[in-house]
Amino acid sequence: MKFAIFAATLLTGLSTATYANHHAERPSQGYPSAIAEKLGGGVVNAATGWVEIPHTLYAASNQDGPALGLTLGFFKGVVHTLGRSLNGVMDIVTFPIPSKPMINPHFVWENFERETSYNSTWELYNTR
């Protein structure tokens, strides 16, 4: 059990360190780079989805006030936790298809002031 926790922590840390600046938009990137970024982002989002609860509590409290932010923000955070985690799992499963992230911000720690949102369209990277 200790090894599994250690391995999960190590994998999350390495993925975070490797793909932290991944969201920088490039006009064109190669196929291997695009799928590596998608896989790494998926692993990070699947592992850190639970951080959406404090993230949404903070963002909702700043936007709507502390009373509403701490009550409604908690439930919104649970929904965003499921959304980010499932989005991460889908990125892991579909990593051979080089698509752009469907979740904004791509990682939960980016732009902590803003609540998470989701894109309504699916876009592929230009890998030529």
C-alpha positions in Angstrom: 0.0 0.0 0.0 2.8 2.4 0.9 4.4 1.7 -2.5 1.2 2.4 -4.4 0.9 5.8 -2.6 4.5 6.6 -3.2 4.3 5.6 -6.9 1.1 7.7 -7.4 2.7 10.7 -5.7 5.9 10.4 -7.7 3.9 10.0 -11.0 1.8 13.1 -10.2 4.9 15.1 -9.3 6.8 14.1 -12.4 3.8 14.8 -14.6 3.2 18.2 -13.0 6.8 19.2 -13.4 7.1 18.0 -17.0 3.8 19.4 -18.3 3.3 22.6 -16.2 4.0 25.0 -19.1 2.1 22.8 -21.6 -0.7 25.2 -22.2 1.5 27.7 -24.2 -0.1 27.9 -27.6 2.1 27.0 -30.5 1.0 27.3 -34.1 2.2 23.8 -34.9 3.7 21.0 -32.9 4.7 17.4 -33.7 2.5 14.4 -33.1 4.7 12.9 -30.4 4.7 16.2 -28.5 1.0 16.7 -28.8 0.1 13.2 -27.5 2.7 13.4 -24.7 1.2 16.7 -23.5 -2.3 15.2 -23.7 -1.3 12.1 -21.7 0.6 14.1 -19.1 -2.3 16.6 -18.7 -4.7 13.8 -18.4 -2.7 12.1 -15.6 -2.3 15.4 -13.7 -6.0 16.3 -14.0 -7.2 12.8 -13.0 -4.9 12.9 -10.0 -5.6 16.5 -8.9 -9.3 16.7 -9.6 -10.1 16.9 -5.9 -8.3 20.3 -5.7 -11.4 21.7 -7.5 -13.3 21.8 -4.1 -11.0 24.4 -2.4 -10.4 26.1 -5.8 -14.1 26.6 -6.3 -14.7 27.6 -2.7 -12.1 30.3 -3.1 -13.3 31.5 -6.5 -17.0 31.5 -5.6 -16.3 33.3 -2.3 -14.5 36.1 -4.1 -17.2 36.3 -6.8 -20.4 35.9 -4.7 -19.4 36.6 -1.1 -18.3 34.2 1.6 -21.8 32.9 2.7 -22.8 31.9 -0.8 -19.3 30.9 -1.8 -18.8 28.5 1.1 -22.2 26.8 0.6 -23.0 26.7 -3.1 -19.2 26.8 -3.9 -18.8 23.5 -2.1 -21.4 21.7 -4.3 -20.0 23.4 -7.5 -16.6 22.2 -6.4 -17.8 18.6 -6.2 -19.3 18.8 -9.7 -16.0 20.4 -11.0 -14.0 17.6 -9.2 -16.0 15.0 -11.2 -15.6 17.0 -14.4 -11.9 17.5 -14.1 -11.2 13.9 -13.0 -13.3 12.4 -15.7 -11.8 14.8 -18.3 -8.4 13.6 -17.2 -9.4 10.0 -17.6 -10.8 10.7 -21.0 -7.5 12.4 -22.0 -5.6 9.3 -20.8 -7.9 7.0 -22.8 -7.9 9.1 -26.0 -4.3 10.4 -25.8 -3.4 9.0 -29.3 -5.8 11.7 -30.7 -4.0 15.0 -30.4 -6.8 17.3 -29.2 -6.7 20.6 -27.4 -7.8 20.7 -23.7 -11.5 20.9 -23.1 -11.2 22.3 -19.6 -10.2 25.9 -18.7 -7.9 26.5 -17.0 -6.1 23.3 -18.2 -4.6 22.7 -14.7 -6.5 23.4 -11.5 -3.7 25.6 -10.0 -3.7 28.0 -13.0 -5.7 31.2 -12.5 -7.1 30.3 -9.0 -9.3 33.4 -9.2 -11.5 32.1 -11.9 -14.0 29.2 -11.8 -13.4 26.2 -14.0 -15.2 26.2 -17.4 -15.5 23.6 -20.2 -15.2 24.1 -24.0 -18.2 23.1 -26.0 -16.2 22.1 -29.1 -13.5 19.5 -29.7 -10.5 20.8 -31.5 -7.4 19.0 -32.8 -3.9 20.3 -32.7 -2.2 21.0 -36.0 0.6 18.4 -36.0 2.0 19.0 -39.5 
